Amino acid sequence: MAYPKLTYYKYFALLIMVLSGCDSNESLSLSKKSIIYCSEGPPESFNPQTVSSGTTIDATSNQLYNRLIEFNPTDNSIIPAIAKSWHVTRDGKMITFYLRKDVQFHHTSYFMPTRALNADDVLFSFNRMLDENHEYHPISGGKYPFFQNSQLVNLINSVEKINEHTVRFQLSHSDSSFLATIGGDSAVILSKEYAEQLIALNAMQEIDMLPIGTGPFKFKQYSAGSFIRYEPHPDYWRGMSELKQLVFDITPRDTGRLTKLLAGECDVIAYPIAHKKIAQHPNLTLESVTAFNVGYFGFNTSKEPFNNPLVRKALSYAINKPAILEAVYTGQAEIANGLIPNSSWAYDATIPSQVYSITKAKELLVQAGYSNGFSMDLWAMPVQRAYNPDAVTMAKLIQADLQKIGVKVDIVSHYEWTTFLRKISEGEHQSVLLGWSADHPDPDNFFSTLLSCSSAITGSNITFWCNEKFDQLIQRALQTNNINKRKVYYSKAIKLINEEFPLIPIAHSKRYQARANNVNGSLLRAIGGIDFNGVTKN
Amino acid sequence: MLIFTLRRFNLFIFTMLLLTILSFSLSFLFPGDQLINLTGQINASPEQLAILADEYQQQSGLLSQYFSYLNHLFHGEMGYSMASQLPIATEVLNRLPATIELTSVALLVAMFFGIPIGFCAAIYHRKLPDNLILAIAMIGYSIPVFWLGILAILVFSIQLGWFPSAGQISLLFEIPHVTGLQLIDILLSDSPYKWQAFQDATRHLILPVIVVALAPATIFMRLARTAMLEVLDTHYIKAANAKGLTFSQIIYRHAMRNAVIKVIRDVGLQFANLITIAMVTEVIFSWPGIGRWLIESIYQRDYTAIQGGLIVLSTFIFIVHIIIDFVYAALNPLAREPRHGKR
């Protein structure tokens, strides 16, 4: 007679066999040689030219593509990529790039390239963005936010092919931030041959959804909203990656990412929470980098009483920045002294930091003729951004700070984000809490965008502060390629800001990432998120 | 058996009709335009909307609108998801297999453990094992699923690292979608990592299955206990006892089979409960099934998906119900007798 107990034993034996079962060496190598990165959201497209979201750029720019030049991850200086060298004429208006000859495009199930990268591909990639009559320009909406925001259309007169491996950019005027712009995440090089194949197949929009690039990984599979699978590019010009697969596991909830990291389901996660827990864990590493951004408190200098520099200066004394850093950024940021973070080459360590002094603030207010104080509105952004994770709380802290010097603050935060931005750019506010994340590491990206006279017209300078002396300084800095001269100009510009205070820089936030200790290589970038090139696992 | 089958079929048809009426009326009850709620075409141009209105007979009376809706349903057209703009039928086909896999394994596990333990309790009636089992059953039944799920992740995924916390299989394994049932797809695939993938999928299955199975298992325990007690109290058991059969012979040869039949009758009823638990579990374990999809659709106010998901899930529950009824009828000839009418 069969006893049921026996069947149980059999069942458990089977279960244990299934669970612990025979691991062959070959099968072990799949998980040991692959990386799962838990990212925070799905990409909107697979072409970083057409988007501005950091999530998409993280998922595509460094993994799938290359640019002509790129930034050294440690000091953000410019280094060669697809262009092995380049030459800038003395007047700064003509820049010639000499391309590498051995750069291969991805071989995939949907495209088999017949040739290596050449000048035609570079021309195609830039003309698609610059030339409104280009057949690929209107594909995917015809928007190239980064290029359009950095005014490259007005700067670049033409892109010419000199020979198969030489490309020349003609600029309308000298601009020393041009190289940094070209090295930005959006200036990727696409394949012209692939684009032509798609025209023949009448499937042009696929260029942004089924990507072909020259980067270290090639596209394998995308399951909408769930995961992206990349495979190494065997003919990558820097050498094939040791990884077998790179998977982006899209996990929007931050607790979900943390759980997966702790349970070993993710090797690397984006935007970790519970920093202490991760730092204490023996198998995990928490990394951070001060991002190229700034959160600031800006004044509308075209309105009373902020057209008076003394008032602005008075407020700058009254704001307790360390308290804000603790409460809003939970200490995960650096106090901003000038406009630019200290990882930028233009940062000047000699510039003194602003002191917190209620008495000084009161004195200045009396000097400005507001001995009884005044009331003002403060617009706090309704969304979370890396440069300001909680603008409303920050606004409340500032409200309490300013109350001490007799200034009454009304907080405005009920507008929806796009409406908020529109109203701000139209100058409806008196003061605002906002910020800026740089597109590339050139310091001009902070100065010109946030405070120049021309950007006061386009709306990105929400202080409407237009100072001739300041504009001259940043123009001169752009006209020279001598980095030491530029440093001096920018240092003077920062001092000018710290005298006039069109805005009070508050903090540069840090960007965090956590990974398992068996993942080696440098991943985190101050600019442009992450890069899995050269990353290994043991 | 024929009459029995016809009866079930009849019941199925009428329940389905009622369900479709409910789902159809939802498109009026949800806020917004009824036609858009029904088709999910939020970005349609006025011309496209006119064509759709024609297709769904918007100009005719309510009855013909309903019949054209039924007609679309029969052709597998449940409109488009308002959130993803994919056909609901595709979305459902992609997700239902994962739910079937989770719930059927959980049901088997619940029966496999619940019923014998329940028998055990009955055999040791009013002794320590019985009291212990009853107490455990009570606790198991009272634990909220979401709490149990999170606790399981905390202990077995995070602290001990034995089992994964999310998903159906590690994303590293590329398993082509054939049946949608992960374990079967793995066996069908020609991946060089087949065995490892199978192991990985099993490891992913264990925690959610335990969480889903716990509450039904405790119910099966109590049902099995009651059924066994009833059987042990019958005359034929007393007769067997009087014939001098040993206790184990009585249990294995006579009591068990008859008690199991009684329990099976109630399995169908428990299945709806099991699906509810599975929906919550799918959310906690990021299981890519229809339950999670339905809950997300509710969050996103994806009305077309809510209607479609409702119909598919209820149909699924109902079909399982009927299958279990058939199993019961096959095992127990008495159940096939027409209960109403002639006797």
Interface residues (C-beta under 8 A of the other chain):
Chain A: M1 P4 Y11 V18 L19 G21 C22 D23 S24 E26 S27 L28 L30 S31 S34 I36 Q221 A224 G225 S226 F227 R229 Q245 V247 D249 T251 G256 T259 K260 L262 A263 G264 E265
Chain B: S84 F112 P116 I153 S157 I158 G161 F163 P164 S165 A166 G167 S170 L171 L172 F173 E174 P192 Y193 W195 Q196 F198 Q199 T202 R203 Y252 S286 P288
